[in-house]
C-alpha cells in the first residue's frame, strides 16, 4: 500500500502533503479540486485518499461518497478541515484539523495503512512490514 491521492484546492497545502508523504516512500498524486479528484479516482486506483472537506464546486463529501460506492469501498479516507467537529458522520476513517502537525499526518497514514494490512496479511507478514525502515520523524 503506497499510492495516495491528495485532493485540496489550496496548492500550498497539497504540495506540502505530497512532499512529506513522498519522503516517507509513498507515491502521491494531487488534485486541485473535487472535480479533478473524482476524475483521478475514475482513472486510477489509490490505496488511500487525503481530502480537504470544504472546496468550491465538489467538496470532500463527494470524494468520500465516490470512494464508498466504488469497487474499493474500504479505501481509507483522511478528511482535513479547519472545522473538524462538522465532519462527524462524514465517512472519514480519520480527521485532521487544519493546521495540523505534519508528523500527525504521517502517523495517521501509517496507522490506517497498518489497520488495512492487519485485515489482509498474516501476523508474520505484518511483523516484516513493521521492520521496514522509514525516514526519521519530521522535525518542527
N, C-alpha and C positions, 0 to 999 in steps of 0.2 A: 504494500500500500504506500504509494508515494506521489500520486498525481492529485493536485489540489487546484480548484478553481476559486479565485477571489473576485467577488463582484462588489464594486464600490464606485460611486460617482465622484469621489474625491481621489484624484490621481496620486496625490502625495501619500495618502494612507495605503492605497493598494500597492504602490511601488515599494513602500517600506515593508509591508507584509510579505510581498514577493521576495524582497532581498533577504529578509530574516529566514523565511522558510526554505529558500534555496540554499542558504548557508548550512542548514541542517539536513540537507540531502533530498529535499522534496522537489519535485518538478511542479512548477507553479505557472498557471496561466491566469491572466486577468481579463476582466470585462468592465468597461467604464460605466455601465448602467444595467438595469434589469433586462432590457430587451437583448442586449449583447450577451448577457449571462444565459438567458434562455436559448439563444442561438448556439452558444458554445456547448451547452448541455445536450442539445439535439445532435450536434455534430460529433461529439466525443464522449468518452466515458471517464468519469473522475471518481477518485476514491474518497474525496471529502470536498465540501463546499464551505467557504467563508463568505458570508454576505452581509452587507450593510442592510439594515431593515427599512430605512426611510430614504428612498431615492425618488426623483421625479420619474414620471412615466410608469414603469413597472417596479414595484418595490420588492423587498426581500420575501414578503409573504407569497408572492407569485413564484419566486425561485423555489421556496420550500414546497409549495403545492406541486410544482412540476417534478421535483425530486421524489416526493412521496407517491406520486402517481406513475412514476417511470418503471422501467424494468429492474431498477436498483433502488427500491424504496428505503432500504436500510442505510443508504449512504449518509454518513454523519454530516450534519449542517451546524456550523457555528454562526450564530447571529451576533452582529456587532451594532451597537446603538448607543446614542447619548441618553436614551431613556429606556434602560433595560427593564424597568418594572412594568412597562407596557407590553413586554414580549411573553408574558406568562400565557401558556397555551398556544404559542405561535408555531409549535412543532420543531423548535430548535433542539439539538442534542446538547448544546451549551450556549451560553450567552456571555459576551464580554462587553463591559461598559466602556464607551469611549470617554476619555482617553484611557487606554489600558497599557500596563507594562508589557513590553514585548516578550518577556520571559513567561508571563501568564498565557500569551498566545501559544508559544511553543509547548508549554506544559499541557495546555488543553488539547492541542493537536496530538501530542504523544499519548495522552490519556485515552482519547477517543480511538486512536489507532490501536492501542493495546486492547481496549474493550472489544473492538471488532475482531481482532486477531484471536482473542480468547474464545470467541464464539466459533471460530473456524479451524484453529490449529490445536494440535496435541500439546500437552504440557512440555514435552521435550523440545518441540518447535518454538514454543513461547520462550523457554529458557535461552535458546540460541538467539532469539530476537532481542532479549534483554541484554545480551552481552555485546551487541553491536555498539561500536564506539560512536559517539556523537561529539560535535564541537563543544568546547567549554560553554557554560552558561553565558548569556548575554550580560555584559556589564553595563551599569547605568550610565 
